[in-house]
Amino acid sequence: DADLARQRAVVDAFFRATRGGDFDGLVALLDPDVTLRSDYGGRRPAAPKVTHGAAAVAGQALIGALPGAELHPALVNGTAGMVITVHGRPFAVMGFTVAAGKIIELDAIAGPERVRRIAAAVLGNE
């Protein structure tokens, strides 16, 4: 979807469902063939690098939900995304590809050095 407002609505709904522990709500927002690409650096070495399918991605989203995390809407690669901070520090950056009202791709970066650089660029704090 080229419409940033529609992208943002889907991304915001994704995070509401994640925070609410709403597995079915997450699955409904995800394309059945959704792909999640993850780069957690050393934070979660056992986490898969690529996850496919709505149920698997929804499960990963629920596992990764952090109590107390703050969400900062941002443009990531020109599309609706999110910078996630914990205790005021950048923790993760997520970019989304939305088509026909469904999330078809997610890119999650949580390697500390990369997150700090990307967050500074997308939030304008350089």
GUSETI-618451 format. One record per residue: residue in three letters; x, y, z of N, C-alpha, C, CB in turn. Coordinates in steps of 0.2 Angstrom, whole numbers, plus 5000, padded with zeros to 4 digits. Atoms other than C-alpha are relative to their C-alpha. Glycine has a CB too. Example, Ala and Ser with C-alpha at 12.3 -4.5 7.8 and 13.67 -1.06 7.14 Angstrom:
BEGIN
ALA500449945000506249785039500450065000499550005006;SER499649944999506849955036499650055003500250024993;
***
This chain:
BEGIN
ASP500449945000500050005000500450065000499550005006;ALA499649945000500750174995499750055005500050034993;ASP500349954996499550265007500349995007499349995001;LEU499650014994500650295023499550005006500450065001;ALA500550004994499050325034499749935000499450054998;ARG500250075000498450155029500549955003499749974993;GLN499450044997500150075033500050015007500650024996;ARG500049984992500150165050499549975003500050085001;ALA500650034997498450105054500149925001499350014996;VAL499950074999498949925051500649985005500249974993;VAL499450004996500649945060499850015007500650044998;ASP500349984993499750025075499649945003499650075000;ALA500550054998498449885076500549945001499549984994;PHE499550064999499949755075500350015008500650004995;PHE499849994993500649835091499550005005500450075000;ARG500550014995499049845100499849935001499350044997;ALA500150074999498749665097500649975004499949964993;THR499550034997500449625102500050015008500750024997;ARG500049984993500349725118499449975004499950075001;GLY500650034997498649645122500049935000499450024996;GLY499950085000499249465119499549974996499949985007;ASP500650035005497949445105500349974994499650064998;PHE499750045005498649305095499550004994500149935002;ASP500550005005497049295084500050074996499349985002;GLY500049935003497149485081500650014996499950055005;LEU499449995004498949475075499949964994500649975005;VAL500150055006498549325063499650044995499849935002;ALA500549975004497149425056500450064996499450035004;LEU499749945003498349575052500649984995500350045005;LEU499550025004499649465044499849964994500549955004;ASP500150045006499649395026500249935002500450024994;PRO499850074999499649205027500749984999499549954997;ASP499350025002501349195019500550065002500050004992;VAL499549944997502149345029500749975002499750035006;THR499350014999504049345031500250055005500450004994;LEU499749964995504849405047500849994999499849995007;ARG499350005000506749445045500350035006500350034993;SER499849974993507649465062500750005000499749965005;ASP499349994999509349535066500050025008500450054995;TYR500049994993509449525085500750015003499749955004;GLY499349994997511349545086500149945005500250075003;GLY499850054995511949455102499449995005500650015003;ARG500650004995510249485111499649945000499650064999;ARG500450075000509349325106500349964995499350024998;PRO499650045005510649215097499649934998500649975003;ALA500450065002509349065097499450024996499849965006;ALA500649985004508049165088500149994993499850075002;PRO500050015007507649115070500250074997499449974997;LYS499949945004508349235057499550024995500749994996;VAL500649995005506849215045499549955003500249984993;THR500650034998505149165050499450014995499750025008;HIS500549995005503749125038499349975003500249954994;GLY500750024998501849115040499750045006500049925002;ALA500449964995500549205050500149985007499350014998;ALA500050024993500449095065500750005003499849935000;ALA499349994997502349085067500350075002500549964995;VAL499849934999502649265065499650035006499950054994;ALA500449984995501249305077500349975007499249985000;GLY499750034994502049185090500650045002500149934999;GLN499349964999503749275088499850075003500450004994;ALA500249934998502849445090499850005008499550034996;LEU500250014993502049385107500649995004499549955000;ILE499450024996503749315113500450065001500449954997;GLY499549945000504649475109499750065003500250024993;ALA500349944997503349595117500450025007499349995002;LEU499749984994504249695131499650055004500750044998;PRO500449964996503349765146500450075001499949975007;GLY499749934999503749955148500350034994500549995005;ALA499749975006504349975130499650064998500149944995;GLU500349955003503950135122500050004993500350075003;LEU500050005007503450145104500050074997499349964998;HIS499949945004503950285092499949994993500750035002;PRO500150015007503150285075500550044996499350034998;ALA499449975004504450315062499949984993500749995003;LEU499950025007504750305043500649965000500050064995;VAL499450045001505850155040500049984993500049945005;ASN499950025007506450135022499450034996500149934999;GLY500549975003505050255017499349975001500149994993;THR500650034998503650145025499950015007499949934998;ALA500249994993502750145042500449955004499349995001;GLY499650044996503850075055500050025007500850004998;MET500049984993504250085073500750005003499549955004;VAL499450014995505750125085499749995007500450074999;ILE500250024994505550035101500650025005499949935000;THR499549994995506450105116499849975007500050085001;VAL500150034993506650035134500450045004500249925000;HIS499649954995507150155148500350054996500549965004;GLY499849955004507350285135500549994995500250055005;ARG499550025005508650195125499749964994500549965004;PRO500250045005508350125108500249935001500350034993;PHE500050074999508049945108499949964994499549975005;ALA500250045007507349885091499750054995499649945001;VAL500349975005506849955075499749954995500650044995;MET500450045004505449875065499850044994499549975004;GLY500349975006505049905047499549954997500550014994;PHE500650045002503449845039499850014992499450015004;THR500250005007502849805021499249985000500449964995;VAL500750024999500949815020499750014993499650065004;ALA500450015006499849765005499349985001500449964995;ALA500750024999497949755004499850005007499949944996;GLY500250004993497849795022500349955005499349995001;LYS499750054996498949655028500850015000499849934997;ILE499350005000500749645033500349944997500350005008;ILE499750055004501749545021500749995001499950024992;GLU499350014998503549575027500150055006500450024995;LEU499849964994504249635044500849995000499749975006;ASP499250004998506149675047500150035007500450044994;ALA499949984993506649685065500750005001499649955005;ILE499349994999508349745070500150025008500450054996;ALA499949994993508949735088500750005002499549955004;GLY499349994999510749735087500250075003500549984994;PRO500049934997511249875099500350064996500449995007;GLU499649955004512549965088499550024994500649984998;ARG500449995006511449955072499450045002499849944997;VAL500649974998509850005082500150075002499749965006;ARG499949944998510650155089500150054994500750015005;ARG499949965006511250215072499450014996500549974996;ILE500649995004509650185063499550045004499749934999;ALA500549964996508550255077500250075000500049985008;ALA499849935000509550415077499850034993500850015001;ALA500149985007509350425058499250014999500249964995;VAL500749995001507450395058499650045005499749935000;LEU500349954996507050495073500350075000500049975008;GLY499749945001508150635068500450035005499450054998;ASN499649984994509250635083500850004998499949965006;GLU499350005002510950635073500350075002500149984993;
***
